[in-house]
């Protein structure tokens, strides 16, 4: 059994817990939190909840630690910190900072002989793999990625970090006309603003400066500054009634040409539609928990991404079973 710990018990932490329950070769040995452990109730019977401080003493009890904090401020600090003690998987999703995050985690993990995977989920993650595969197959082509319509956990978390914000749901919405042009193989050029819009539903604290909050959202680099963003201020009751779900989805599309005279056009599309973003992301993470465990057993140390890991490492099936039933 692969012994797994979860640090952070928000939506993603619960999604990881749910996924572990569906994998018979794994067991959840503990949930770790910065909150008062007595205030956290987990779904899996018999699993203890610890304060974060307990992590310094439990390295021998956990094979892989899953970090479920936010990308804005949590993971840049937590992943290098815990890569010294544990094999780690995170879902860091600030694309512009992935090279920096990789370097920090790689240095820590190599020194400690640990194996880590960063930026694991569906984008970055599954979408990244599909972009790479399509690039290799159609070198003469162009990539397009469309997200949504759905709730972005990372963007919602970033807004919640703004002073005066009590809660937020951020929806990413693809522009239909842009998607249709790509699917027709036209290879158009888009600005960031022409591909997606963003819509924020914000519950503000009483007395908060709404104009300042809206300005901070719309001008936030790496998140909203390059998009047409609409901000709605709503009540807690409206949030619970209208925005309690966490759906998401999207498409990776590559169009390319082949032939001695570029006479044939091809469109490769990978599409997902998710009822629960955190539960699907948690399911991807848990598959990579298995890979991290196996690679560490083989002595493969340092930081990895989904690009570095062979698909067979993800499966609980043997090589013979994979070849017989999936190839």
Steps between C-alpha positions, in 0.01 A plus 500: 500500500618850415462715811376848410474820702297807401607849606215747456137398524309736276324399179811344348595313817152347512531408131829321567344317796213386279742374234713307749188309604463374142855366475541169679881523519493820708402600851454844651700512822436858603368844411709802601370852546602845616163525673403355836488125422190458715312728258570276197274200433623264227287252307722191538424312820788465741734748330654743751535874444826663609629853520764585240765492771467121519651465151849552638472169688309274256733447206527127579122457495423653159619385158363799305373833630244685284507878541158653442571867567459788259749595231501870580679484835489148650674263259802717410599474868355161598619276219875574533464487880342156508701358208785477750300252711248333271427381150254770395234570238353848448267671253685831454319670212652846452636417154738796480679394820529126438870512396591686820290266715651194332855621569428564868336161554761313296785637709330405827392152385836400356684595817261283703469207258128564457276488193248776429248584232383858459223657294291185495133515404318560174661831404785496565503122477279308256469800269878542507551140384254541217670820385834319495371191318327708232809719453713193441253348253420820310818710508360734236204634695365721772373443856184635659373446853154602613385474862144490627236592545583415856623599843874552523615394847833680468349827384224484761764442767705794375199731533424369849850612606406864430435702814126542552393193299306237692432257214529481122413283202682583179364366172720468192296524181633417150398722211286283271601671177867442577446128567302454180769664288763265643287189446469598135879480470547868421795551742397853605716722719337605827592731782438361849200728527344363179496137619338521845308725732496479879209553736535538876225465759631651824368508855664798668545556870271758655633850444763391245603740224331340198665727246846408632420129497374518142809692392736251669326211328503652152865603526639180657797381290502137376131469591274778368700788355499362145128414488166677478381438855158568649462521878165446673456560873243263649377383840605181678148367442530559125841330498361191672188490281654568159870412518545203734619261228851480354457400134768554239634371170675604185675400183853467367505532123788479254453562132772404257578412142669205332585408144777606264302813416322547836183386329346312797374663819457315831328601822585319825275580796498379861188608686383458857174590676513478879220506756763549771829671425661408837390136486638454148821686590530283810460190285786608272718578801439158656606323180826694520537410868541142379760610246696701758505205738624259234763738365635568846523125564713480184727782619374766258531818704441869448208693359293364213209618289245298307738519201761290682279211609415201282126417496557149635611647833149640550313172472438243772503236225810302406679557173354175367145609588545843343631350176223242486206729569592861421755492218 
